[in-house]
Each structure stands twice: as structure tokens, then as C-alpha cells.
Amino acid sequence: MPVKFQLTAASAALTNLPALIYVSPLSGGVTGSELEAESTSAADSANVFRYDGSSGQYIFNLATKTLTQGTWQIRIDLQDGSPHTVTVSFK
């Protein structure tokens, strides 16, 4: 599953940001243990996003085969002290 984000405004010029991705299971409103995300692409290194200059986006190809059915939280760590999360469900 491709996970993408784009920086805007004053941050748009940042193209070498060390953005990291983590996943955690959610159950009953409780967040489980956080895991480093795994990639399906050789272009990704560990759990670090890569920057695509042609689209102006950070991209990570998230491997979902090891994630169980249910609700998961994806957290992107931009090392700016702000939480950046999204919740997804897998069937």
C-alpha cells in the first residue's frame, strides 16, 4: 500500500527530510505496540520515506501481508515534535 505525503508552504522546499513510518494495532480505542513499518520496495530503506522529486512527495510502499485484519494506526515521524497519524483498516 503506497503511503504518500507532501509538504507545503515554507516546508515545501524540504526534500531531504528523514521521515520515518511506524504502525500500531488499534483495539477498543487502545493503541498497541508500535512497530517499524516494512516496505515492499527495494527503493525504500528500512522504515524511511523516499522523496520523489517529479511528484514533490514523500513515498513509502507499506508491506501489509504481515499486518493482521483490523484497525491500524500509521504514524509518520517528521522529527518536528508534532503527531502525524492516520487510521486505516485491513480486511
PDB file of N, CA, C and O in Angstrom:
ATOM      1  N   MET A   1       0.850  -1.154   0.000  1.00  0.00           N
ATOM      2  CA  MET A   1       0.000   0.000   0.000  1.00  0.00           C
ATOM      3  C   MET A   1       0.906   1.230   0.000  1.00  0.00           C
ATOM      4  O   MET A   1       1.709   1.398   0.917  1.00  0.00           O
ATOM      5  N   PRO A   2       0.792   2.084  -1.003  1.00  0.00           N
ATOM      6  CA  PRO A   2       1.618   3.295  -1.007  1.00  0.00           C
ATOM      7  C   PRO A   2       1.114   4.304   0.028  1.00  0.00           C
ATOM      8  O   PRO A   2      -0.078   4.604   0.095  1.00  0.00           O
ATOM      9  N   VAL A   3       2.039   4.814   0.821  1.00  0.00           N
ATOM     10  CA  VAL A   3       1.746   5.869   1.784  1.00  0.00           C
ATOM     11  C   VAL A   3       2.511   7.087   1.293  1.00  0.00           C
ATOM     12  O   VAL A   3       3.730   7.039   1.129  1.00  0.00           O
ATOM     13  N   LYS A   4       1.786   8.187   1.058  1.00  0.00           N
ATOM     14  CA  LYS A   4       2.405   9.377   0.485  1.00  0.00           C
ATOM     15  C   LYS A   4       1.994  10.618   1.259  1.00  0.00           C
ATOM     16  O   LYS A   4       0.887  10.696   1.792  1.00  0.00           O
ATOM     17  N   PHE A   5       2.900  11.585   1.313  1.00  0.00           N
ATOM     18  CA  PHE A   5       2.551  12.901   1.846  1.00  0.00           C
ATOM     19  C   PHE A   5       3.397  13.946   1.137  1.00  0.00           C
ATOM     20  O   PHE A   5       4.447  13.653   0.565  1.00  0.00           O
ATOM     21  N   GLN A   6       2.898  15.178   1.198  1.00  0.00           N
ATOM     22  CA  GLN A   6       3.562  16.294   0.540  1.00  0.00           C
ATOM     23  C   GLN A   6       3.651  17.443   1.529  1.00  0.00           C
ATOM     24  O   GLN A   6       2.677  17.751   2.217  1.00  0.00           O
ATOM     25  N   LEU A   7       4.804  18.073   1.604  1.00  0.00           N
ATOM     26  CA  LEU A   7       4.981  19.240   2.456  1.00  0.00           C
ATOM     27  C   LEU A   7       4.563  20.480   1.668  1.00  0.00           C
ATOM     28  O   LEU A   7       4.744  20.545   0.452  1.00  0.00           O
ATOM     29  N   THR A   8       4.003  21.460   2.374  1.00  0.00           N
ATOM     30  CA  THR A   8       3.519  22.675   1.714  1.00  0.00           C
ATOM     31  C   THR A   8       4.065  23.905   2.440  1.00  0.00           C
ATOM     32  O   THR A   8       4.750  23.798   3.457  1.00  0.00           O
ATOM     33  N   ALA A   9       3.746  25.047   1.898  1.00  0.00           N
ATOM     34  CA  ALA A   9       4.124  26.348   2.458  1.00  0.00           C
ATOM     35  C   ALA A   9       5.642  26.434   2.622  1.00  0.00           C
ATOM     36  O   ALA A   9       6.383  26.039   1.722  1.00  0.00           O
ATOM     37  N   ALA A  10       6.107  26.944   3.760  1.00  0.00           N
ATOM     38  CA  ALA A  10       7.547  27.146   3.976  1.00  0.00           C
ATOM     39  C   ALA A  10       8.314  25.829   3.989  1.00  0.00           C
ATOM     40  O   ALA A  10       9.510  25.812   3.700  1.00  0.00           O
ATOM     41  N   SER A  11       7.649  24.730   4.320  1.00  0.00           N
ATOM     42  CA  SER A  11       8.313  23.419   4.385  1.00  0.00           C
ATOM     43  C   SER A  11       8.439  22.737   3.027  1.00  0.00           C
ATOM     44  O   SER A  11       9.120  21.717   2.916  1.00  0.00           O
ATOM     45  N   ALA A  12       7.807  23.269   2.005  1.00  0.00           N
ATOM     46  CA  ALA A  12       7.796  22.629   0.688  1.00  0.00           C
ATOM     47  C   ALA A  12       9.186  22.434   0.102  1.00  0.00           C
ATOM     48  O   ALA A  12       9.389  21.531  -0.710  1.00  0.00           O
ATOM     49  N   ALA A  13      10.136  23.255   0.494  1.00  0.00           N
ATOM     50  CA  ALA A  13      11.493  23.157  -0.045  1.00  0.00           C
ATOM     51  C   ALA A  13      12.298  22.021   0.587  1.00  0.00           C
ATOM     52  O   ALA A  13      13.393  21.709   0.119  1.00  0.00           O
ATOM     53  N   LEU A  14      11.772  21.402   1.640  1.00  0.00           N
ATOM     54  CA  LEU A  14      12.482  20.310   2.299  1.00  0.00           C
ATOM     55  C   LEU A  14      12.340  19.034   1.470  1.00  0.00           C
ATOM     56  O   LEU A  14      11.253  18.468   1.356  1.00  0.00           O
ATOM     57  N   THR A  15      13.450  18.598   0.899  1.00  0.00           N
ATOM     58  CA  THR A  15      13.425  17.393   0.063  1.00  0.00           C
ATOM     59  C   THR A  15      14.288  16.271   0.635  1.00  0.00           C
ATOM     60  O   THR A  15      14.316  15.170   0.085  1.00  0.00           O
ATOM     61  N   ASN A  16      14.983  16.541   1.724  1.00  0.00           N
ATOM     62  CA  ASN A  16      15.848  15.517   2.324  1.00  0.00           C
ATOM     63  C   ASN A  16      15.471  15.262   3.782  1.00  0.00           C
ATOM     64  O   ASN A  16      16.319  14.893   4.594  1.00  0.00           O
ATOM     65  N   LEU A  17      14.209  15.458   4.101  1.00  0.00           N
ATOM     66  CA  LEU A  17      13.704  15.247   5.445  1.00  0.00           C
ATOM     67  C   LEU A  17      13.763  13.767   5.806  1.00  0.00           C
ATOM     68  O   LEU A  17      13.288  12.936   5.033  1.00  0.00           O
ATOM     69  N   PRO A  18      14.337  13.410   6.966  1.00  0.00           N
ATOM     70  CA  PRO A  18      14.381  11.996   7.361  1.00  0.00           C
ATOM     71  C   PRO A  18      13.048  11.562   7.976  1.00  0.00           C
ATOM     72  O   PRO A  18      12.941  11.431   9.196  1.00  0.00           O
ATOM     73  N   ALA A  19      12.041  11.339   7.139  1.00  0.00           N
ATOM     74  CA  ALA A  19      10.704  10.952   7.596  1.00  0.00           C
ATOM     75  C   ALA A  19      10.648   9.443   7.818  1.00  0.00           C
ATOM     76  O   ALA A  19      11.004   8.664   6.934  1.00  0.00           O
ATOM     77  N   LEU A  20      10.199   9.040   9.004  1.00  0.00           N
ATOM     78  CA  LEU A  20      10.117   7.631   9.373  1.00  0.00           C
ATOM     79  C   LEU A  20       8.655   7.221   9.514  1.00  0.00           C
ATOM     80  O   LEU A  20       7.802   8.046   9.840  1.00  0.00           O
ATOM     81  N   ILE A  21       8.368   5.934   9.267  1.00  0.00           N
ATOM     82  CA  ILE A  21       6.997   5.441   9.353  1.00  0.00           C
ATOM     83  C   ILE A  21       6.917   4.267  10.333  1.00  0.00           C
ATOM     84  O   ILE A  21       7.773   3.383  10.349  1.00  0.00           O
ATOM     85  N   TYR A  22       5.856   4.291  11.148  1.00  0.00           N
ATOM     86  CA  TYR A  22       5.610   3.253  12.145  1.00  0.00           C
ATOM     87  C   TYR A  22       4.145   2.838  12.073  1.00  0.00           C
ATOM     88  O   TYR A  22       3.298   3.623  11.648  1.00  0.00           O
ATOM     89  N   VAL A  23       3.842   1.610  12.484  1.00  0.00           N
ATOM     90  CA  VAL A  23       2.465   1.123  12.525  1.00  0.00           C
ATOM     91  C   VAL A  23       2.186   0.541  13.910  1.00  0.00           C
ATOM     92  O   VAL A  23       3.073  -0.016  14.557  1.00  0.00           O
ATOM     93  N   SER A  24       0.934   0.683  14.350  1.00  0.00           N
ATOM     94  CA  SER A  24       0.498   0.137  15.638  1.00  0.00           C
ATOM     95  C   SER A  24      -0.924  -0.390  15.478  1.00  0.00           C
ATOM     96  O   SER A  24      -1.751   0.260  14.840  1.00  0.00           O
ATOM     97  N   PRO A  25      -1.222  -1.564  16.050  1.00  0.00           N
ATOM     98  CA  PRO A  25      -2.600  -2.043  16.021  1.00  0.00           C
ATOM     99  C   PRO A  25      -3.461  -1.215  16.968  1.00  0.00           C
ATOM    100  O   PRO A  25      -2.988  -0.746  18.003  1.00  0.00           O
ATOM    101  N   LEU A  26      -4.734  -1.039  16.604  1.00  0.00           N
ATOM    102  CA  LEU A  26      -5.690  -0.343  17.469  1.00  0.00           C
ATOM    103  C   LEU A  26      -6.802  -1.319  17.819  1.00  0.00           C
ATOM    104  O   LEU A  26      -7.318  -2.019  16.947  1.00  0.00           O
ATOM    105  N   SER A  27      -7.171  -1.365  19.092  1.00  0.00           N
ATOM    106  CA  SER A  27      -8.253  -2.243  19.522  1.00  0.00           C
ATOM    107  C   SER A  27      -8.993  -1.578  20.673  1.00  0.00           C
ATOM    108  O   SER A  27      -8.404  -1.274  21.711  1.00  0.00           O
ATOM    109  N   GLY A  28     -10.269  -1.358  20.483  1.00  0.00           N
ATOM    110  CA  GLY A  28     -11.059  -0.729  21.537  1.00  0.00           C
ATOM    111  C   GLY A  28     -10.568   0.643  21.921  1.00  0.00           C
ATOM    112  O   GLY A  28     -10.690   1.042  23.079  1.00  0.00           O
ATOM    113  N   GLY A  29     -10.015   1.373  20.976  1.00  0.00           N
ATOM    114  CA  GLY A  29      -9.503   2.712  21.238  1.00  0.00           C
ATOM    115  C   GLY A  29      -8.126   2.741  21.889  1.00  0.00           C
ATOM    116  O   GLY A  29      -7.617   3.808  22.232  1.00  0.00           O
ATOM    117  N   VAL A  30      -7.524   1.558  22.058  1.00  0.00           N
ATOM    118  CA  VAL A  30      -6.202   1.474  22.677  1.00  0.00           C
ATOM    119  C   VAL A  30      -5.162   1.163  21.601  1.00  0.00           C
ATOM    120  O   VAL A  30      -5.336   0.238  20.807  1.00  0.00           O
ATOM    121  N   THR A  31      -4.094   1.934  21.584  1.00  0.00           N
ATOM    122  CA  THR A  31      -3.012   1.722  20.627  1.00  0.00           C
ATOM    123  C   THR A  31      -2.053   0.674  21.164  1.00  0.00           C
ATOM    124  O   THR A  31      -1.577   0.774  22.295  1.00  0.00           O
ATOM    125  N   GLY A  32      -1.769  -0.348  20.334  1.00  0.00           N
ATOM    126  CA  GLY A  32      -0.844  -1.406  20.730  1.00  0.00           C
ATOM    127  C   GLY A  32       0.597  -1.003  20.518  1.00  0.00           C
ATOM    128  O   GLY A  32       0.901   0.160  20.254  1.00  0.00           O
ATOM    129  N   SER A  33       1.473  -1.970  20.636  1.00  0.00           N
ATOM    130  CA  SER A  33       2.913  -1.727  20.484  1.00  0.00           C
ATOM    131  C   SER A  33       3.245  -1.232  19.087  1.00  0.00           C
ATOM    132  O   SER A  33       2.749  -1.760  18.092  1.00  0.00           O
ATOM    133  N   GLU A  34       4.084  -0.220  19.028  1.00  0.00           N
ATOM    134  CA  GLU A  34       4.488   0.376  17.758  1.00  0.00           C
ATOM    135  C   GLU A  34       5.577  -0.462  17.104  1.00  0.00           C
ATOM    136  O   GLU A  34       6.510  -0.916  17.767  1.00  0.00           O
ATOM    137  N   LEU A  35       5.448  -0.663  15.791  1.00  0.00           N
ATOM    138  CA  LEU A  35       6.402  -1.434  15.005  1.00  0.00           C
ATOM    139  C   LEU A  35       6.969  -0.572  13.891  1.00  0.00           C
ATOM    140  O   LEU A  35       6.274   0.291  13.355  1.00  0.00           O
ATOM    141  N   GLU A  36       8.237  -0.803  13.538  1.00  0.00           N
ATOM    142  CA  GLU A  36       8.775  -0.145  12.350  1.00  0.00           C
ATOM    143  C   GLU A  36       8.063  -0.751  11.147  1.00  0.00           C
ATOM    144  O   GLU A  36       7.944  -1.972  11.042  1.00  0.00           O
ATOM    145  N   ALA A  37       7.596   0.088  10.254  1.00  0.00           N
ATOM    146  CA  ALA A  37       6.921  -0.395   9.058  1.00  0.00           C
ATOM    147  C   ALA A  37       7.918  -1.097   8.147  1.00  0.00           C
ATOM    148  O   ALA A  37       9.097  -0.745   8.102  1.00  0.00           O
ATOM    149  N   GLU A  38       7.424  -2.098   7.422  1.00  0.00           N
ATOM    150  CA  GLU A  38       8.244  -2.804   6.445  1.00  0.00           C
ATOM    151  C   GLU A  38       7.795  -2.386   5.054  1.00  0.00           C
ATOM    152  O   GLU A  38       6.627  -2.066   4.834  1.00  0.00           O
ATOM    153  N   SER A  39       8.739  -2.392   4.118  1.00  0.00           N
ATOM    154  CA  SER A  39       8.455  -1.958   2.753  1.00  0.00           C
ATOM    155  C   SER A  39       8.407  -3.137   1.789  1.00  0.00           C
ATOM    156  O   SER A  39       9.002  -4.187   2.032  1.00  0.00           O
ATOM    157  N   THR A  40       7.680  -2.938   0.682  1.00  0.00           N
ATOM    158  CA  THR A  40       7.642  -3.918  -0.404  1.00  0.00           C
ATOM    159  C   THR A  40       8.574  -3.516  -1.532  1.00  0.00           C
ATOM    160  O   THR A  40       8.640  -4.201  -2.553  1.00  0.00           O
ATOM    161  N   SER A  41       9.297  -2.415  -1.362  1.00  0.00           N
ATOM    162  CA  SER A  41      10.107  -1.871  -2.449  1.00  0.00           C
ATOM    163  C   SER A  41      11.581  -1.777  -2.066  1.00  0.00           C
ATOM    164  O   SER A  41      11.920  -1.350  -0.963  1.00  0.00           O
ATOM    165  N   ALA A  42      12.441  -2.177  -2.980  1.00  0.00           N
ATOM    166  CA  ALA A  42      13.879  -2.029  -2.766  1.00  0.00           C
ATOM    167  C   ALA A  42      14.279  -0.553  -2.758  1.00  0.00           C
ATOM    168  O   ALA A  42      15.363  -0.206  -2.287  1.00  0.00           O
ATOM    169  N   ALA A  43      13.409   0.313  -3.277  1.00  0.00           N
ATOM    170  CA  ALA A  43      13.707   1.744  -3.302  1.00  0.00           C
ATOM    171  C   ALA A  43      13.620   2.363  -1.909  1.00  0.00           C
ATOM    172  O   ALA A  43      14.213   3.412  -1.660  1.00  0.00           O
ATOM    173  N   ASP A  44      12.886   1.722  -1.001  1.00  0.00           N
ATOM    174  CA  ASP A  44      12.767   2.216   0.364  1.00  0.00           C
ATOM    175  C   ASP A  44      13.860   1.585   1.216  1.00  0.00           C
ATOM    176  O   ASP A  44      14.215   0.421   1.028  1.00  0.00           O
ATOM    177  N   SER A  45      14.383   2.355   2.142  1.00  0.00           N
ATOM    178  CA  SER A  45      15.427   1.862   3.040  1.00  0.00           C
ATOM    179  C   SER A  45      14.864   1.794   4.455  1.00  0.00           C
ATOM    180  O   SER A  45      14.478   2.814   5.026  1.00  0.00           O
ATOM    181  N   ALA A  46      14.819   0.591   5.018  1.00  0.00           N
ATOM    182  CA  ALA A  46      14.273   0.376   6.367  1.00  0.00           C
ATOM    183  C   ALA A  46      12.862   0.960   6.442  1.00  0.00           C
ATOM    184  O   ALA A  46      12.013   0.625   5.616  1.00  0.00           O
ATOM    185  N   ASN A  47      12.604   1.829   7.424  1.00  0.00           N
ATOM    186  CA  ASN A  47      11.278   2.450   7.548  1.00  0.00           C
ATOM    187  C   ASN A  47      11.347   3.948   7.229  1.00  0.00           C
ATOM    188  O   ASN A  47      10.647   4.754   7.842  1.00  0.00           O
ATOM    189  N   VAL A  48      12.198   4.307   6.263  1.00  0.00           N
ATOM    190  CA  VAL A  48      12.412   5.706   5.873  1.00  0.00           C
ATOM    191  C   VAL A  48      11.737   5.990   4.535  1.00  0.00           C
ATOM    192  O   VAL A  48      11.914   5.250   3.568  1.00  0.00           O
ATOM    193  N   PHE A  49      10.962   7.072   4.493  1.00  0.00           N
ATOM    194  CA  PHE A  49      10.346   7.510   3.242  1.00  0.00           C
ATOM    195  C   PHE A  49      11.420   7.937   2.247  1.00  0.00           C
ATOM    196  O   PHE A  49      12.499   8.378   2.642  1.00  0.00           O
ATOM    197  N   ARG A  50      11.124   7.807   0.974  1.00  0.00           N
ATOM    198  CA  ARG A  50      11.991   8.363  -0.070  1.00  0.00           C
ATOM    199  C   ARG A  50      11.261   9.566  -0.687  1.00  0.00           C
ATOM    200  O   ARG A  50      10.031   9.624  -0.692  1.00  0.00           O
ATOM    201  N   TYR A  51      12.029  10.507  -1.198  1.00  0.00           N
ATOM    202  CA  TYR A  51      11.449  11.689  -1.816  1.00  0.00           C
ATOM    203  C   TYR A  51      11.414  11.502  -3.326  1.00  0.00           C
ATOM    204  O   TYR A  51      12.422  11.145  -3.935  1.00  0.00           O
ATOM    205  N   ASP A  52      10.253  11.744  -3.928  1.00  0.00           N
ATOM    206  CA  ASP A  52      10.087  11.673  -5.381  1.00  0.00           C
ATOM    207  C   ASP A  52       9.997  13.105  -5.907  1.00  0.00           C
ATOM    208  O   ASP A  52       8.964  13.761  -5.770  1.00  0.00           O
ATOM    209  N   GLY A  53      11.074  13.577  -6.501  1.00  0.00           N
ATOM    210  CA  GLY A  53      11.139  14.948  -6.994  1.00  0.00           C
ATOM    211  C   GLY A  53      10.150  15.252  -8.110  1.00  0.00           C
ATOM    212  O   GLY A  53       9.700  16.390  -8.243  1.00  0.00           O
ATOM    213  N   SER A  54       9.806  14.244  -8.918  1.00  0.00           N
ATOM    214  CA  SER A  54       8.879  14.503 -10.025  1.00  0.00           C
ATOM    215  C   SER A  54       7.466  14.797  -9.537  1.00  0.00           C
ATOM    216  O   SER A  54       6.734  15.535 -10.196  1.00  0.00           O
ATOM    217  N   SER A  55       7.070  14.240  -8.402  1.00  0.00           N
ATOM    218  CA  SER A  55       5.724  14.498  -7.878  1.00  0.00           C
ATOM    219  C   SER A  55       5.749  15.403  -6.643  1.00  0.00           C
ATOM    220  O   SER A  55       4.698  15.829  -6.164  1.00  0.00           O
ATOM    221  N   GLY A  56       6.952  15.699  -6.125  1.00  0.00           N
ATOM    222  CA  GLY A  56       7.073  16.544  -4.942  1.00  0.00           C
ATOM    223  C   GLY A  56       6.510  15.888  -3.685  1.00  0.00           C
ATOM    224  O   GLY A  56       6.009  16.572  -2.793  1.00  0.00           O
ATOM    225  N   GLN A  57       6.595  14.547  -3.616  1.00  0.00           N
ATOM    226  CA  GLN A  57       6.021  13.810  -2.494  1.00  0.00           C
ATOM    227  C   GLN A  57       7.047  12.888  -1.837  1.00  0.00           C
ATOM    228  O   GLN A  57       8.027  12.470  -2.453  1.00  0.00           O
ATOM    229  N   TYR A  58       6.787  12.593  -0.580  1.00  0.00           N
ATOM    230  CA  TYR A  58       7.498  11.533   0.112  1.00  0.00           C
ATOM    231  C   TYR A  58       6.656  10.270  -0.052  1.00  0.00           C
ATOM    232  O   TYR A  58       5.432  10.317   0.067  1.00  0.00           O
ATOM    233  N   ILE A  59       7.312   9.141  -0.326  1.00  0.00           N
ATOM    234  CA  ILE A  59       6.598   7.900  -0.624  1.00  0.00           C
ATOM    235  C   ILE A  59       7.216   6.743   0.160  1.00  0.00           C
ATOM    236  O   ILE A  59       8.433   6.653   0.317  1.00  0.00           O
ATOM    237  N   PHE A  60       6.335   5.856   0.650  1.00  0.00           N
ATOM    238  CA  PHE A  60       6.773   4.611   1.283  1.00  0.00           C
ATOM    239  C   PHE A  60       5.797   3.524   0.855  1.00  0.00           C
ATOM    240  O   PHE A  60       4.585   3.697   0.987  1.00  0.00           O
ATOM    241  N   ASN A  61       6.304   2.413   0.347  1.00  0.00           N
ATOM    242  CA  ASN A  61       5.457   1.294  -0.070  1.00  0.00           C
ATOM    243  C   ASN A  61       5.312   0.338   1.106  1.00  0.00           C
ATOM    244  O   ASN A  61       6.178  -0.504   1.344  1.00  0.00           O
ATOM    245  N   LEU A  62       4.217   0.475   1.836  1.00  0.00           N
ATOM    246  CA  LEU A  62       3.987  -0.267   3.064  1.00  0.00           C
ATOM    247  C   LEU A  62       3.602  -1.714   2.771  1.00  0.00           C
ATOM    248  O   LEU A  62       2.640  -1.977   2.050  1.00  0.00           O
ATOM    249  N   ALA A  63       4.365  -2.651   3.337  1.00  0.00           N
ATOM    250  CA  ALA A  63       4.041  -4.072   3.239  1.00  0.00           C
ATOM    251  C   ALA A  63       2.897  -4.352   4.218  1.00  0.00           C
ATOM    252  O   ALA A  63       3.005  -4.029   5.401  1.00  0.00           O
ATOM    253  N   THR A  64       1.821  -4.942   3.742  1.00  0.00           N
ATOM    254  CA  THR A  64       0.664  -5.198   4.590  1.00  0.00           C
ATOM    255  C   THR A  64       0.431  -6.685   4.864  1.00  0.00           C
ATOM    256  O   THR A  64      -0.448  -7.028   5.654  1.00  0.00           O
ATOM    257  N   LYS A  65       1.194  -7.569   4.233  1.00  0.00           N
ATOM    258  CA  LYS A  65       0.970  -9.009   4.412  1.00  0.00           C
ATOM    259  C   LYS A  65       1.154  -9.463   5.850  1.00  0.00           C
ATOM    260  O   LYS A  65       0.490 -10.405   6.283  1.00  0.00           O
ATOM    261  N   THR A  66       2.033  -8.823   6.594  1.00  0.00           N
ATOM    262  CA  THR A  66       2.266  -9.230   7.981  1.00  0.00           C
ATOM    263  C   THR A  66       1.328  -8.529   8.960  1.00  0.00           C
ATOM    264  O   THR A  66       1.326  -8.847  10.149  1.00  0.00           O
ATOM    265  N   LEU A  67       0.530  -7.576   8.472  1.00  0.00           N
ATOM    266  CA  LEU A  67      -0.414  -6.866   9.335  1.00  0.00           C
ATOM    267  C   LEU A  67      -1.737  -7.635   9.345  1.00  0.00           C
ATOM    268  O   LEU A  67      -2.279  -7.966   8.291  1.00  0.00           O
ATOM    269  N   THR A  68      -2.237  -7.910  10.518  1.00  0.00           N
ATOM    270  CA  THR A  68      -3.462  -8.684  10.644  1.00  0.00           C
ATOM    271  C   THR A  68      -4.686  -7.840  10.301  1.00  0.00           C
ATOM    272  O   THR A  68      -4.629  -6.611  10.244  1.00  0.00           O
ATOM    273  N   GLN A  69      -5.784  -8.538  10.079  1.00  0.00           N
ATOM    274  CA  GLN A  69      -7.049  -7.863   9.802  1.00  0.00           C
ATOM    275  C   GLN A  69      -7.415  -6.997  10.999  1.00  0.00           C
ATOM    276  O   GLN A  69      -7.227  -7.403  12.146  1.00  0.00           O
ATOM    277  N   GLY A  70      -7.930  -5.817  10.735  1.00  0.00           N
ATOM    278  CA  GLY A  70      -8.338  -4.925  11.813  1.00  0.00           C
ATOM    279  C   GLY A  70      -7.903  -3.499  11.555  1.00  0.00           C
ATOM    280  O   GLY A  70      -7.589  -3.119  10.427  1.00  0.00           O
ATOM    281  N   THR A  71      -7.893  -2.727  12.607  1.00  0.00           N
ATOM    282  CA  THR A  71      -7.593  -1.299  12.520  1.00  0.00           C
ATOM    283  C   THR A  71      -6.162  -1.048  12.979  1.00  0.00           C
ATOM    284  O   THR A  71      -5.704  -1.595  13.983  1.00  0.00           O
ATOM    285  N   TRP A  72      -5.476  -0.212  12.222  1.00  0.00           N
ATOM    286  CA  TRP A  72      -4.072   0.117  12.490  1.00  0.00           C
ATOM    287  C   TRP A  72      -3.880   1.628  12.450  1.00  0.00           C
ATOM    288  O   TRP A  72      -4.567   2.337  11.715  1.00  0.00           O
ATOM    289  N   GLN A  73      -2.948   2.098  13.243  1.00  0.00           N
ATOM    290  CA  GLN A  73      -2.548   3.499  13.191  1.00  0.00           C
ATOM    291  C   GLN A  73      -1.206   3.575  12.468  1.00  0.00           C
ATOM    292  O   GLN A  73      -0.274   2.835  12.784  1.00  0.00           O
ATOM    293  N   ILE A  74      -1.123   4.468  11.508  1.00  0.00           N
ATOM    294  CA  ILE A  74       0.142   4.756  10.828  1.00  0.00           C
ATOM    295  C   ILE A  74       0.635   6.091  11.380  1.00  0.00           C
ATOM    296  O   ILE A  74      -0.088   7.087  11.361  1.00  0.00           O
ATOM    297  N   ARG A  75       1.870   6.099  11.869  1.00  0.00           N
ATOM    298  CA  ARG A  75       2.462   7.333  12.396  1.00  0.00           C
ATOM    299  C   ARG A  75       3.676   7.689  11.557  1.00  0.00           C
ATOM    300  O   ARG A  75       4.541   6.852  11.298  1.00  0.00           O
ATOM    301  N   ILE A  76       3.723   8.939  11.138  1.00  0.00           N
ATOM    302  CA  ILE A  76       4.870   9.449  10.403  1.00  0.00           C
ATOM    303  C   ILE A  76       5.629  10.390  11.332  1.00  0.00           C
ATOM    304  O   ILE A  76       5.072  11.360  11.846  1.00  0.00           O
ATOM    305  N   ASP A  77       6.903  10.087  11.537  1.00  0.00           N
ATOM    306  CA  ASP A  77       7.751  10.885  12.418  1.00  0.00           C
ATOM    307  C   ASP A  77       8.594  11.820  11.558  1.00  0.00           C
ATOM    308  O   ASP A  77       9.539  11.392  10.895  1.00  0.00           O
ATOM    309  N   LEU A  78       8.239  13.102  11.580  1.00  0.00           N
ATOM    310  CA  LEU A  78       8.979  14.121  10.832  1.00  0.00           C
ATOM    311  C   LEU A  78      10.018  14.801  11.713  1.00  0.00           C
ATOM    312  O   LEU A  78      10.665  15.760  11.294  1.00  0.00           O
ATOM    313  N   GLN A  79      10.174  14.303  12.924  1.00  0.00           N
ATOM    314  CA  GLN A  79      11.132  14.827  13.891  1.00  0.00           C
ATOM    315  C   GLN A  79      10.917  16.319  14.158  1.00  0.00           C
ATOM    316  O   GLN A  79      11.861  17.077  14.382  1.00  0.00           O
ATOM    317  N   ASP A  80       9.620  16.718  14.124  1.00  0.00           N
ATOM    318  CA  ASP A  80       9.277  18.114  14.388  1.00  0.00           C
ATOM    319  C   ASP A  80       8.489  18.271  15.685  1.00  0.00           C
ATOM    320  O   ASP A  80       8.043  19.370  16.016  1.00  0.00           O
ATOM    321  N   GLY A  81       8.320  17.165  16.423  1.00  0.00           N
ATOM    322  CA  GLY A  81       7.612  17.227  17.692  1.00  0.00           C
ATOM    323  C   GLY A  81       6.101  17.196  17.584  1.00  0.00           C
ATOM    324  O   GLY A  81       5.418  17.213  18.608  1.00  0.00           O
ATOM    325  N   SER A  82       5.554  17.150  16.375  1.00  0.00           N
ATOM    326  CA  SER A  82       4.107  17.123  16.173  1.00  0.00           C
ATOM    327  C   SER A  82       3.652  15.726  15.779  1.00  0.00           C
ATOM    328  O   SER A  82       4.346  15.036  15.032  1.00  0.00           O
ATOM    329  N   PRO A  83       2.483  15.300  16.279  1.00  0.00           N
ATOM    330  CA  PRO A  83       1.978  13.978  15.885  1.00  0.00           C
ATOM    331  C   PRO A  83       1.381  14.016  14.471  1.00  0.00           C
ATOM    332  O   PRO A  83       0.626  14.928  14.133  1.00  0.00           O
ATOM    333  N   HIS A  84       1.719  13.045  13.676  1.00  0.00           N
ATOM    334  CA  HIS A  84       1.182  12.923  12.326  1.00  0.00           C
ATOM    335  C   HIS A  84       0.713  11.479  12.168  1.00  0.00           C
ATOM    336  O   HIS A  84       1.513  10.584  11.896  1.00  0.00           O
ATOM    337  N   THR A  85      -0.599  11.258  12.341  1.00  0.00           N
ATOM    338  CA  THR A  85      -1.135   9.898  12.313  1.00  0.00           C
ATOM    339  C   THR A  85      -2.348   9.805  11.411  1.00  0.00           C
ATOM    340  O   THR A  85      -3.029  10.793  11.136  1.00  0.00           O
ATOM    341  N   VAL A  86      -2.596   8.580  10.957  1.00  0.00           N
ATOM    342  CA  VAL A  86      -3.802   8.265  10.205  1.00  0.00           C
ATOM    343  C   VAL A  86      -4.206   6.854  10.616  1.00  0.00           C
ATOM    344  O   VAL A  86      -3.351   6.023  10.921  1.00  0.00           O
ATOM    345  N   THR A  87      -5.494   6.587  10.623  1.00  0.00           N
ATOM    346  CA  THR A  87      -6.002   5.268  10.975  1.00  0.00           C
ATOM    347  C   THR A  87      -6.519   4.587   9.714  1.00  0.00           C
ATOM    348  O   THR A  87      -7.236   5.194   8.919  1.00  0.00           O
ATOM    349  N   VAL A  88      -6.145   3.313   9.538  1.00  0.00           N
ATOM    350  CA  VAL A  88      -6.587   2.522   8.386  1.00  0.00           C
ATOM    351  C   VAL A  88      -7.117   1.185   8.890  1.00  0.00           C
ATOM    352  O   VAL A  88      -6.757   0.731   9.976  1.00  0.00           O
ATOM    353  N   SER A  89      -7.979   0.558   8.087  1.00  0.00           N
ATOM    354  CA  SER A  89      -8.495  -0.775   8.413  1.00  0.00           C
ATOM    355  C   SER A  89      -8.169  -1.738   7.291  1.00  0.00           C
ATOM    356  O   SER A  89      -8.260  -1.386   6.114  1.00  0.00           O
ATOM    357  N   PHE A  90      -7.791  -2.950   7.653  1.00  0.00           N
ATOM    358  CA  PHE A  90      -7.493  -4.020   6.688  1.00  0.00           C
ATOM    359  C   PHE A  90      -8.524  -5.122   6.857  1.00  0.00           C
ATOM    360  O   PHE A  90      -8.874  -5.508   7.973  1.00  0.00           O
ATOM    361  N   LYS A  91      -9.001  -5.619   5.725  1.00  0.00           N
ATOM    362  CA  LYS A  91      -9.977  -6.709   5.733  1.00  0.00           C
ATOM    363  C   LYS A  91      -9.293  -8.006   5.410  1.00  0.00           C
ATOM    364  O   LYS A  91      -9.941  -9.052   5.366  1.00  0.00           O
TER     365      LYS A  91
END
